[in-house]
Amino acid sequence: MSLTNKEIEHFKQILKSRKDEIKGMRERNDSFGNDSEFPKESTGELSNYDNHPADLGTELFEREKDIALNDLHEKELEDIDTALMSIERGKYGVCKTCGEDIPKERLEVVPSTLYCKEHSPGQHSSDDRPIEENVAGPDYSRRSNDNKDATFFDSEDTWQSVAQYGTSETPSDFADPEKEDYNAMYEDSDDDDGYVEAYEGFVTTDITGKNVKVVQNRKHEEYEEELDTEEDRQLDREKYDK
């Protein structure tokens, strides 16, 4: 059902009111302080070099936040102007993609929208990664021995030993859905550290290589669980074959 003239006028007033509200806020806060020089004007300091670099980092974060808020206001003003223009053209309340009427309930919540819910742009996040990632690897890749017959502790192992204590990566930085644990936020995080075979993590010998002992640690428990799982799978396969 298309909008009546009274309903169109109602949404027009909402859009104009919101536009005046945003403009008023931008005038009061000087566009979130973006008209000021950074960082001397915003911090009141005489120099860009402060005795407390962390304070300057805080100011940088606040400036980035202000820029983001200012961009949001500019985008909202642009959407409002586009919606007001569609009213003047008699096309308001109709989805630009499918041509169907936009529900009034949606217009009440988002009066500047030009799309129905199903065709609203930007509702799906992209998993596309920068093309540079195809050729740009970690710095240690030039000194890696992955393709060589070498088992010594190289630069990649060094990075993994350090990265297990935390990196700047988060699960959102990876397209791989399996990397949801913050302890796995580095390349080849599932590799064993300092040894090749899994049993080397809990088997010890004396200086002569004799007197083999098993250390009851977490690695041994994981190894036993893996063996039990594989044994259960083998039993299931045998039952299925019968």
BALOBA-1460 file (C-alpha; in Angstrom, 3 decimals):
// residues 242
<rec num="1" residu="m" x="0.000" y="0.000" z="0.000"/>
<rec num="2" residu="s" x="1.522" y="3.320" z="-1.081"/>
<rec num="3" residu="l" x="1.885" y="6.195" z="1.363"/>
<rec num="4" residu="t" x="-0.789" y="8.869" z="1.607"/>
<rec num="5" residu="n" x="0.053" y="12.556" z="1.292"/>
<rec num="6" residu="k" x="-0.393" y="12.925" z="5.049"/>
<rec num="7" residu="e" x="2.047" y="10.088" z="5.771"/>
<rec num="8" residu="i" x="4.585" y="11.468" z="3.309"/>
<rec num="9" residu="e" x="4.377" y="14.870" z="4.991"/>
<rec num="10" residu="h" x="4.859" y="13.137" z="8.344"/>
<rec num="11" residu="f" x="8.099" y="11.478" z="7.243"/>
<rec num="12" residu="k" x="9.242" y="14.673" z="5.551"/>
<rec num="13" residu="q" x="8.982" y="16.543" z="8.835"/>
<rec num="14" residu="i" x="10.880" y="13.773" z="10.635"/>
<rec num="15" residu="l" x="13.693" y="13.982" z="8.080"/>
<rec num="16" residu="k" x="13.915" y="17.775" z="8.282"/>
<rec num="17" residu="s" x="13.855" y="17.699" z="12.065"/>
<rec num="18" residu="r" x="16.680" y="15.156" z="12.178"/>
<rec num="19" residu="k" x="18.666" y="17.193" z="9.642"/>
<rec num="20" residu="d" x="18.352" y="20.354" z="11.770"/>
<rec num="21" residu="e" x="19.320" y="18.346" z="14.861"/>
<rec num="22" residu="i" x="22.518" y="17.040" z="13.251"/>
<rec num="23" residu="k" x="23.475" y="20.466" z="11.930"/>
<rec num="24" residu="g" x="22.949" y="21.943" z="15.379"/>
<rec num="25" residu="m" x="25.195" y="19.343" z="17.003"/>
<rec num="26" residu="r" x="27.915" y="19.902" z="14.396"/>
<rec num="27" residu="e" x="27.847" y="23.645" z="14.993"/>
<rec num="28" residu="r" x="28.035" y="23.258" z="18.762"/>
<rec num="29" residu="n" x="31.003" y="20.884" z="18.758"/>
<rec num="30" residu="d" x="32.807" y="22.241" z="15.667"/>
<rec num="31" residu="s" x="32.242" y="18.997" z="13.766"/>
<rec num="32" residu="f" x="33.568" y="16.980" z="16.722"/>
<rec num="33" residu="g" x="36.651" y="19.176" z="16.893"/>
<rec num="34" residu="n" x="37.811" y="18.261" z="13.400"/>
<rec num="35" residu="d" x="38.315" y="21.922" z="12.574"/>
<rec num="36" residu="s" x="41.074" y="22.124" z="15.209"/>
<rec num="37" residu="e" x="44.705" y="21.411" z="14.472"/>
<rec num="38" residu="f" x="45.982" y="18.160" z="15.927"/>
<rec num="39" residu="p" x="47.427" y="17.730" z="18.428"/>
<rec num="40" residu="k" x="48.549" y="21.135" z="19.728"/>
<rec num="41" residu="e" x="45.151" y="22.814" z="19.547"/>
<rec num="42" residu="s" x="43.214" y="19.859" z="20.951"/>
<rec num="43" residu="t" x="45.607" y="19.178" z="23.843"/>
<rec num="44" residu="g" x="46.647" y="22.734" z="24.689"/>
<rec num="45" residu="e" x="50.317" y="21.754" z="24.463"/>
<rec num="46" residu="l" x="52.992" y="24.028" z="22.988"/>
<rec num="47" residu="s" x="54.713" y="21.118" z="21.267"/>
<rec num="48" residu="n" x="53.742" y="17.912" z="19.541"/>
<rec num="49" residu="y" x="56.330" y="16.097" z="21.666"/>
<rec num="50" residu="d" x="55.057" y="15.453" z="25.142"/>
<rec num="51" residu="n" x="56.718" y="14.010" z="28.208"/>
<rec num="52" residu="h" x="54.024" y="11.336" z="28.249"/>
<rec num="53" residu="p" x="53.691" y="9.620" z="24.837"/>
<rec num="54" residu="a" x="50.785" y="7.553" z="26.158"/>
<rec num="55" residu="d" x="48.768" y="10.745" z="26.607"/>
<rec num="56" residu="l" x="49.428" y="11.625" z="22.979"/>
<rec num="57" residu="g" x="48.276" y="8.132" z="22.000"/>
<rec num="58" residu="t" x="45.046" y="8.719" z="23.904"/>
<rec num="59" residu="e" x="44.513" y="11.976" z="22.070"/>
<rec num="60" residu="l" x="45.126" y="10.209" z="18.757"/>
<rec num="61" residu="f" x="42.490" y="7.613" z="19.641"/>
<rec num="62" residu="e" x="40.008" y="10.344" z="20.573"/>
<rec num="63" residu="r" x="40.677" y="12.166" z="17.298"/>
<rec num="64" residu="e" x="40.100" y="8.966" z="15.301"/>
<rec num="65" residu="k" x="36.826" y="8.455" z="17.174"/>
<rec num="66" residu="d" x="35.751" y="12.034" z="16.445"/>
<rec num="67" residu="i" x="36.529" y="11.574" z="12.749"/>
<rec num="68" residu="a" x="34.429" y="8.397" z="12.673"/>
<rec num="69" residu="l" x="31.488" y="10.127" z="14.395"/>
<rec num="70" residu="n" x="31.773" y="13.086" z="12.040"/>
<rec num="71" residu="d" x="31.760" y="10.723" z="9.034"/>
<rec num="72" residu="l" x="28.622" y="9.040" z="10.371"/>
<rec num="73" residu="h" x="26.871" y="12.398" z="10.639"/>
<rec num="74" residu="e" x="27.929" y="13.360" z="7.124"/>
<rec num="75" residu="k" x="26.646" y="10.033" z="5.779"/>
<rec num="76" residu="e" x="23.337" y="10.469" z="7.618"/>
<rec num="77" residu="l" x="22.930" y="13.993" z="6.234"/>
<rec num="78" residu="e" x="23.602" y="12.656" z="2.747"/>
<rec num="79" residu="d" x="20.976" y="9.931" z="3.198"/>
<rec num="80" residu="i" x="18.452" y="12.463" z="4.503"/>
<rec num="81" residu="d" x="18.996" y="14.771" z="1.520"/>
<rec num="82" residu="t" x="18.583" y="11.807" z="-0.835"/>
<rec num="83" residu="a" x="15.342" y="10.802" z="0.905"/>
<rec num="84" residu="l" x="13.986" y="14.381" z="0.730"/>
<rec num="85" residu="m" x="14.826" y="14.443" z="-2.970"/>
<rec num="86" residu="s" x="12.935" y="11.179" z="-3.492"/>
<rec num="87" residu="i" x="9.910" y="12.791" z="-1.797"/>
<rec num="88" residu="e" x="10.059" y="15.688" z="-4.243"/>
<rec num="89" residu="r" x="10.190" y="13.199" z="-7.130"/>
<rec num="90" residu="g" x="7.293" y="11.185" z="-5.760"/>
<rec num="91" residu="k" x="9.364" y="8.027" z="-5.285"/>
<rec num="92" residu="y" x="9.621" y="7.967" z="-1.492"/>
<rec num="93" residu="g" x="8.605" y="4.736" z="0.239"/>
<rec num="94" residu="v" x="9.436" y="2.529" z="-2.737"/>
<rec num="95" residu="c" x="12.471" y="0.193" z="-2.738"/>
<rec num="96" residu="k" x="15.019" y="1.244" z="-5.352"/>
<rec num="97" residu="t" x="15.953" y="-2.396" z="-6.011"/>
<rec num="98" residu="c" x="12.703" y="-4.341" z="-6.258"/>
<rec num="99" residu="g" x="10.187" y="-1.515" z="-6.639"/>
<rec num="100" residu="e" x="8.012" y="-2.827" z="-3.815"/>
<rec num="101" residu="d" x="6.572" y="-0.587" z="-1.104"/>
<rec num="102" residu="i" x="8.753" y="-0.190" z="1.985"/>
<rec num="103" residu="p" x="6.773" y="-1.091" z="5.140"/>
<rec num="104" residu="k" x="5.710" y="1.934" z="7.183"/>
<rec num="105" residu="e" x="7.167" y="0.333" z="10.313"/>
<rec num="106" residu="r" x="10.594" y="0.341" z="8.678"/>
<rec num="107" residu="l" x="10.231" y="3.965" z="7.595"/>
<rec num="108" residu="e" x="9.333" y="4.951" z="11.155"/>
<rec num="109" residu="v" x="12.609" y="3.460" z="12.377"/>
<rec num="110" residu="v" x="14.801" y="4.447" z="9.405"/>
<rec num="111" residu="p" x="12.977" y="7.292" z="7.623"/>
<rec num="112" residu="s" x="15.960" y="7.984" z="5.350"/>
<rec num="113" residu="t" x="16.041" y="4.474" z="3.887"/>
<rec num="114" residu="l" x="15.396" y="3.909" z="0.194"/>
<rec num="115" residu="y" x="15.420" y="0.106" z="0.385"/>
<rec num="116" residu="c" x="13.300" y="-2.629" z="1.871"/>
<rec num="117" residu="k" x="14.851" y="-4.908" z="4.471"/>
<rec num="118" residu="e" x="15.694" y="-7.676" z="1.988"/>
<rec num="119" residu="h" x="17.603" y="-5.352" z="-0.356"/>
<rec num="120" residu="s" x="19.218" y="-3.038" z="2.163"/>
<rec num="121" residu="p" x="22.879" y="-2.576" z="1.142"/>
<rec num="122" residu="g" x="25.701" y="-3.375" z="3.523"/>
<rec num="123" residu="q" x="23.782" y="-5.906" z="5.622"/>
<rec num="124" residu="h" x="26.257" y="-8.676" z="4.785"/>
<rec num="125" residu="s" x="29.892" y="-8.290" z="5.763"/>
<rec num="126" residu="s" x="32.437" y="-9.301" z="3.145"/>
<rec num="127" residu="d" x="35.078" y="-11.966" z="3.672"/>
<rec num="128" residu="d" x="37.256" y="-10.516" z="0.924"/>
<rec num="129" residu="r" x="40.865" y="-10.006" z="1.964"/>
<rec num="130" residu="p" x="43.386" y="-7.502" z="0.542"/>
<rec num="131" residu="i" x="45.068" y="-8.871" z="-2.568"/>
<rec num="132" residu="e" x="48.438" y="-8.019" z="-1.031"/>
<rec num="133" residu="e" x="48.009" y="-10.930" z="1.387"/>
<rec num="134" residu="n" x="48.574" y="-13.325" z="-1.522"/>
<rec num="135" residu="v" x="52.191" y="-12.195" z="-1.849"/>
<rec num="136" residu="a" x="53.006" y="-10.527" z="1.452"/>
<rec num="137" residu="g" x="53.879" y="-13.046" z="4.134"/>
<rec num="138" residu="p" x="55.350" y="-12.681" z="7.614"/>
<rec num="139" residu="d" x="58.845" y="-11.276" z="7.890"/>
<rec num="140" residu="y" x="60.286" y="-14.611" z="9.000"/>
<rec num="141" residu="s" x="59.160" y="-16.282" z="5.748"/>
<rec num="142" residu="r" x="62.478" y="-15.321" z="4.121"/>
<rec num="143" residu="r" x="64.333" y="-17.302" z="6.775"/>
<rec num="144" residu="s" x="61.969" y="-20.267" z="7.061"/>
<rec num="145" residu="n" x="63.040" y="-23.887" z="6.485"/>
<rec num="146" residu="d" x="59.613" y="-25.337" z="5.698"/>
<rec num="147" residu="n" x="60.695" y="-26.625" z="2.275"/>
<rec num="148" residu="k" x="64.062" y="-27.882" z="3.460"/>
<rec num="149" residu="d" x="65.212" y="-31.027" z="5.192"/>
<rec num="150" residu="a" x="65.778" y="-29.199" z="8.469"/>
<rec num="151" residu="t" x="64.352" y="-29.712" z="11.944"/>
<rec num="152" residu="f" x="66.290" y="-27.095" z="13.890"/>
<rec num="153" residu="f" x="64.709" y="-24.163" z="15.721"/>
<rec num="154" residu="d" x="64.405" y="-21.436" z="13.063"/>
<rec num="155" residu="s" x="62.928" y="-17.936" z="12.910"/>
<rec num="156" residu="e" x="59.386" y="-19.256" z="12.410"/>
<rec num="157" residu="d" x="59.653" y="-21.313" z="15.586"/>
<rec num="158" residu="t" x="60.932" y="-18.233" z="17.405"/>
<rec num="159" residu="w" x="57.903" y="-16.225" z="16.296"/>
<rec num="160" residu="q" x="55.488" y="-18.973" z="17.319"/>
<rec num="161" residu="s" x="57.078" y="-19.224" z="20.772"/>
<rec num="162" residu="v" x="56.600" y="-15.491" z="21.298"/>
<rec num="163" residu="a" x="53.176" y="-15.203" z="19.627"/>
<rec num="164" residu="q" x="51.607" y="-17.783" z="21.926"/>
<rec num="165" residu="y" x="51.641" y="-15.114" z="24.645"/>
<rec num="166" residu="g" x="49.422" y="-12.842" z="22.549"/>
<rec num="167" residu="t" x="49.413" y="-10.798" z="19.334"/>
<rec num="168" residu="s" x="47.423" y="-7.878" z="17.981"/>
<rec num="169" residu="e" x="45.321" y="-10.259" z="15.870"/>
<rec num="170" residu="t" x="41.692" y="-11.039" z="16.705"/>
<rec num="171" residu="p" x="39.298" y="-13.686" z="15.342"/>
<rec num="172" residu="s" x="37.810" y="-11.054" z="13.026"/>
<rec num="173" residu="d" x="41.190" y="-10.758" z="11.248"/>
<rec num="174" residu="f" x="40.920" y="-14.305" z="9.910"/>
<rec num="175" residu="a" x="38.605" y="-15.670" z="7.228"/>
<rec num="176" residu="d" x="39.128" y="-19.159" z="8.661"/>
<rec num="177" residu="p" x="36.095" y="-19.816" z="10.918"/>
<rec num="178" residu="e" x="38.064" y="-22.373" z="12.935"/>
<rec num="179" residu="k" x="40.287" y="-19.646" z="14.382"/>
<rec num="180" residu="e" x="37.919" y="-18.498" z="17.092"/>
<rec num="181" residu="d" x="40.349" y="-18.934" z="19.978"/>
<rec num="182" residu="y" x="42.613" y="-16.029" z="20.938"/>
<rec num="183" residu="n" x="45.360" y="-18.583" z="21.623"/>
<rec num="184" residu="a" x="45.350" y="-19.455" z="17.912"/>
<rec num="185" residu="m" x="45.814" y="-15.948" z="16.558"/>
<rec num="186" residu="y" x="49.076" y="-16.630" z="14.748"/>
<rec num="187" residu="e" x="50.221" y="-18.713" z="11.809"/>
<rec num="188" residu="d" x="50.556" y="-22.474" z="12.397"/>
<rec num="189" residu="s" x="49.465" y="-22.094" z="16.005"/>
<rec num="190" residu="d" x="48.731" y="-25.818" z="16.160"/>
<rec num="191" residu="d" x="52.366" y="-26.748" z="15.510"/>
<rec num="192" residu="d" x="54.300" y="-28.399" z="18.321"/>
<rec num="193" residu="d" x="56.806" y="-26.051" z="19.941"/>
<rec num="194" residu="g" x="60.354" y="-27.405" z="20.143"/>
<rec num="195" residu="y" x="59.688" y="-30.906" z="18.779"/>
<rec num="196" residu="v" x="58.323" y="-32.689" z="15.738"/>
<rec num="197" residu="e" x="56.420" y="-35.780" z="16.859"/>
<rec num="198" residu="a" x="53.603" y="-35.471" z="19.398"/>
<rec num="199" residu="y" x="55.082" y="-38.069" z="21.774"/>
<rec num="200" residu="e" x="58.259" y="-35.992" z="22.125"/>
<rec num="201" residu="g" x="56.262" y="-33.654" z="24.338"/>
<rec num="202" residu="f" x="55.973" y="-36.182" z="27.156"/>
<rec num="203" residu="v" x="58.652" y="-38.872" z="26.593"/>
<rec num="204" residu="t" x="62.045" y="-38.353" z="28.272"/>
<rec num="205" residu="t" x="65.331" y="-40.262" z="28.437"/>
<rec num="206" residu="d" x="68.550" y="-39.927" z="30.357"/>
<rec num="207" residu="i" x="71.771" y="-38.505" z="28.914"/>
<rec num="208" residu="t" x="72.593" y="-41.818" z="27.232"/>
<rec num="209" residu="g" x="69.226" y="-42.008" z="25.504"/>
<rec num="210" residu="k" x="68.020" y="-44.865" z="27.699"/>
<rec num="211" residu="n" x="65.613" y="-45.223" z="30.619"/>
<rec num="212" residu="v" x="62.611" y="-43.997" z="28.683"/>
<rec num="213" residu="k" x="59.983" y="-42.396" z="30.905"/>
<rec num="214" residu="v" x="56.573" y="-40.883" z="30.296"/>
<rec num="215" residu="v" x="55.845" y="-37.532" z="31.895"/>
<rec num="216" residu="q" x="52.200" y="-37.188" z="32.909"/>
<rec num="217" residu="n" x="51.497" y="-33.733" z="31.510"/>
<rec num="218" residu="r" x="48.874" y="-32.018" z="29.354"/>
<rec num="219" residu="k" x="50.513" y="-33.179" z="26.123"/>
<rec num="220" residu="h" x="50.328" y="-36.787" z="27.278"/>
<rec num="221" residu="e" x="46.631" y="-36.420" z="28.097"/>
<rec num="222" residu="e" x="45.930" y="-34.923" z="24.671"/>
<rec num="223" residu="y" x="47.856" y="-37.751" z="23.012"/>
<rec num="224" residu="e" x="45.876" y="-40.385" z="24.945"/>
<rec num="225" residu="e" x="42.592" y="-38.696" z="24.067"/>
<rec num="226" residu="e" x="43.580" y="-38.646" z="20.405"/>
<rec num="227" residu="l" x="44.417" y="-42.364" z="20.512"/>
<rec num="228" residu="d" x="41.102" y="-43.148" z="22.207"/>
<rec num="229" residu="t" x="39.225" y="-41.149" z="19.582"/>
<rec num="230" residu="e" x="40.998" y="-42.931" z="16.769"/>
<rec num="231" residu="e" x="40.291" y="-46.303" z="18.402"/>
<rec num="232" residu="d" x="36.582" y="-45.463" z="18.641"/>
<rec num="233" residu="r" x="36.572" y="-44.462" z="14.981"/>
<rec num="234" residu="q" x="38.221" y="-47.738" z="14.037"/>
<rec num="235" residu="l" x="35.597" y="-49.713" z="15.981"/>
<rec num="236" residu="d" x="32.826" y="-47.762" z="14.255"/>
<rec num="237" residu="r" x="34.347" y="-48.529" z="10.861"/>
<rec num="238" residu="e" x="34.555" y="-52.221" z="11.696"/>
<rec num="239" residu="k" x="30.911" y="-52.274" z="12.785"/>
<rec num="240" residu="y" x="29.910" y="-50.506" z="9.597"/>
<rec num="241" residu="d" x="31.869" y="-52.997" z="7.449"/>
<rec num="242" residu="k" x="30.064" y="-55.890" z="9.108"/>
